[in-house]
């Protein structure tokens, strides 16, 4: 098993990535943010605090909690991608709809570039 300092360091990095990403999604990437969106961030932080309450002499509990938190988020993303496909995952992740401008249709109005170039 890895040393306690290594686990805590890796865990701190994983925790920062996870909480930062969740806060970013809740506050920036959504059109309507609500206080309930911050509940997710508070839950993650609260879970980390609980690891300090139980067996505080084992400092690596926070590290393992954080590694598991990021791993779980990554597994969810991969499973969602496998079960729903790229297009649904992109929509779920908040990707903007493809932009259609006038050069993106043919003369009869059907989608497709008129000069045969691939769409962006």
Number of C-alpha atoms within 10 A of each C-alpha: 4 8 8 14 12 12 20 21 14 14 23 18 15 21 24 13 14 21 20 13 13 18 18 12 15 21 16 11 13 13 9 9 13 11 9 10 16 14 14 15 18 14 12 17 14 12 15 19 12 14 19 15 9 10 11 12 9 11 15 22 21 23 24 20 21 29 20 15 19 19 14 12 12 13 11 12 13 13 11 15 16 11 10 12 11 12 11 14 17 13 11 12 13 13 12 8 8 8 7 12 7 10 13 18 14 14 12 6 9 10 14 16 16 12 9 8 8 8 11 8
